[in-house]
Amino acid sequence: MKTKLLLTGLVFISQIPQALACATCFGKSDSKMAAGMNMGIMTLLIVVFAIWVGLGAFAYYLLRRGGSAGSRSGSEMKADSAMSASINENDLVKNYQ
Protein backbone atom coordinates (compact mmCIF):
# COMPACT_ATOMS: atom_id res chain seq x y z
CA MET A 1 0.00 0.00 0.00
CA LYS A 2 2.82 2.40 0.92
CA THR A 3 4.73 1.71 -2.29
CA LYS A 4 1.62 2.23 -4.37
CA LEU A 5 0.97 5.59 -2.70
CA LEU A 6 4.61 6.60 -3.09
CA LEU A 7 4.65 5.70 -6.80
CA THR A 8 1.42 7.63 -7.37
CA GLY A 9 2.91 10.69 -5.68
CA LEU A 10 6.10 10.49 -7.71
CA VAL A 11 4.18 10.19 -10.97
CA PHE A 12 2.00 13.15 -10.01
CA ILE A 13 4.99 15.33 -9.15
CA SER A 14 6.90 14.34 -12.30
CA GLN A 15 3.96 15.41 -14.49
CA ILE A 16 3.82 18.93 -13.03
CA PRO A 17 7.19 20.67 -13.42
CA GLN A 18 5.80 23.89 -11.91
CA ALA A 19 5.39 22.06 -8.59
CA LEU A 20 9.14 21.58 -8.37
CA ALA A 21 10.17 25.24 -8.37
CA CYS A 22 8.94 28.72 -7.56
CA ALA A 23 8.44 31.39 -10.22
CA THR A 24 11.96 32.75 -9.82
CA CYS A 25 13.64 29.34 -10.06
CA PHE A 26 11.38 28.19 -12.88
CA GLY A 27 12.37 31.13 -15.03
CA LYS A 28 9.51 33.65 -14.88
CA SER A 29 10.84 36.26 -12.51
CA ASP A 30 8.37 38.86 -13.81
CA SER A 31 5.25 36.85 -12.97
CA LYS A 32 2.63 37.91 -10.45
CA MET A 33 3.70 35.12 -8.09
CA ALA A 34 7.27 36.46 -7.98
CA ALA A 35 6.00 40.01 -7.39
CA GLY A 36 3.76 38.76 -4.57
CA MET A 37 6.65 36.88 -3.02
CA ASN A 38 8.82 39.99 -3.16
CA MET A 39 6.09 42.09 -1.53
CA GLY A 40 5.74 39.45 1.20
CA ILE A 41 9.47 39.58 1.87
CA MET A 42 9.39 43.39 2.04
CA THR A 43 6.42 43.30 4.42
CA LEU A 44 8.23 40.92 6.76
CA LEU A 45 11.36 43.08 6.65
CA ILE A 46 9.33 46.18 7.52
CA VAL A 47 7.65 44.40 10.44
CA VAL A 48 10.98 43.18 11.82
CA PHE A 49 12.49 46.65 11.41
CA ALA A 50 9.54 48.23 13.23
CA ILE A 51 9.94 45.80 16.12
CA TRP A 52 13.66 46.59 16.40
CA VAL A 53 12.95 50.33 16.33
CA GLY A 54 10.33 49.89 19.06
CA LEU A 55 12.74 47.92 21.24
CA GLY A 56 15.45 50.52 20.72
CA ALA A 57 13.08 53.36 21.60
CA PHE A 58 11.98 51.55 24.75
CA ALA A 59 15.61 50.94 25.77
CA TYR A 60 16.38 54.62 25.16
CA TYR A 61 13.36 55.58 27.27
CA LEU A 62 14.53 53.35 30.11
CA LEU A 63 18.06 54.75 29.95
CA ARG A 64 16.78 58.33 30.03
CA ARG A 65 14.39 57.58 32.88
CA GLY A 66 17.09 55.79 34.86
CA GLY A 67 19.54 58.63 34.27
CA SER A 68 17.16 61.26 35.61
CA ALA A 69 16.57 59.28 38.82
CA GLY A 70 20.29 58.98 39.48
CA SER A 71 21.08 62.64 38.83
CA ARG A 72 20.00 63.84 42.31
CA SER A 73 22.76 64.40 44.81
CA GLY A 74 23.18 62.34 47.95
CA SER A 75 22.28 65.25 50.28
CA GLU A 76 18.96 65.79 48.50
CA MET A 77 18.14 62.11 48.84
CA LYS A 78 19.02 62.14 52.54
CA ALA A 79 16.88 65.23 53.12
CA ASP A 80 13.94 63.60 51.36
CA SER A 81 14.28 60.39 53.37
CA ALA A 82 14.64 62.34 56.65
CA MET A 83 11.54 64.38 55.82
CA SER A 84 9.47 61.29 55.04
CA ALA A 85 10.72 59.55 58.20
CA SER A 86 9.76 62.54 60.40
CA ILE A 87 6.31 62.74 58.82
CA ASN A 88 5.76 59.05 59.40
CA GLU A 89 6.85 59.30 63.07
CA ASN A 90 4.55 62.30 63.67
CA ASP A 91 1.61 60.44 62.14
CA LEU A 92 2.29 57.44 64.35
CA VAL A 93 2.50 59.58 67.50
CA LYS A 94 -0.83 61.28 66.71
CA ASN A 95 -2.54 57.96 66.11
CA TYR A 96 -1.47 56.54 69.49
CA GLN A 97 -2.36 59.61 71.60
Buried (B, 14 or more C-beta within 10 A) or exposed (E): EEEEEEEEEEEEEEEEEEEEEEBBEBEEEEBEBBEEBEEEEEEEEEEEEEEEEEEEEEEEEEEEEEEEEEEEEEEEEEEEEEEEEEEEEEEEEEEEE
